[in-house]
């Protein structure tokens, strides 16, 4: 069993105080003797109410009040209640928290199952966690309104297994889980959405879906451990991948973003469809120079052979100033600039894409480039089985330095006046 202390240490955060919060008017739970008695004794509640839900309205679960440590809350509907301070329970099951507040709370249970948080707020930073089990936990129309932009002071909505966030808002928080994690119709500022973790000598992998969400500021899924990642119909200022480990497939479609930056540690396939990456400055305002980034579609070099398939279809990229050094025959060569895209070992497809400046690392059995528009493209040191160009318009410069291709169909590579093509150390003949 994962302890609550382990969760706080894992996230690198501490419990936040409740001072300075605007709270609703509520009556202390100790002054509600009937409800209080049933909360303190789950068996007594079952005998008194059977399958009926205990309803508690406008109750204050406050600092220095009732000690609910290791108690079990089951079949309860909390409405207009406020929870602050430290509340550590054994189990929460089949409960609803409607229009409740958790200002600065450290609110945890070992197991949280069949629980709905509806139109509830953290009123700033807070910690709401399930330390061992979480099943069918839903946050609907909730606000996680952290107020401190220092990421070391973020609060956390963190569940060790399944959790769903629907039509939620907030910023400056960890909003994540370790099982099946869904974000739907949410609007967030800068958050950590790092899902999955390593604890007690074991990896816990999450399956993450982000659908129809808007993220302002920087969205970090950095260091996530995932079975798969699906992002659909969503908008980002900056999406930071940050060495996330994906055992299976990455699917990104219908995404609008300033930039998707950093690389995946590992993935079996990466598919990006009908998406636009504008190319924005990723340096902070304190830096004296601007650095524009657009798209990184790569895994770490040591895991390149695990990447089987890469498909980019209907992808448009903007300005990208990032520079990386190419290695040719174990020597540093020219600096290749632009979007960084790695091919799959079996299949690589670029179709209906506009990528002005791209560095392509293609160790692929089959590469198809179809209806592709660019100013410059670098294929430096790529090793390709079959390479086919169809309606490919790379207007200014193509760098095939060191490229080896077994079968080439270049009839669809459009030639332009003044176009530079480098083939040093390559077996390509045009």
Helices and strands as residue ranges (DSSP letters): H 4-11, E 27-28, G 29-31, H 33-40, H 42-49, E 54-57, E 59-61, E 72-74, E 76-79, E 82-83, E 86-98, E 106-118, E 127-140, E 143-145, G 151-153, E 155-159, E 163-166, E 169-171, E 173-177, E 180-184, E 187-188, E 191-192, E 197-199, E 202-204, E 206-211, E 214-220, E 225-232, E 235-240, E 245-246, E 249-253, E 256-261, E 269-277, E 280-281, E 292-293, E 296-297, G 301-306, E 309-317, E 323-328, E 331-337, E 339-342, E 347-354, E 357-361, E 363-378, E 383-399, E 404-409, E 420-422
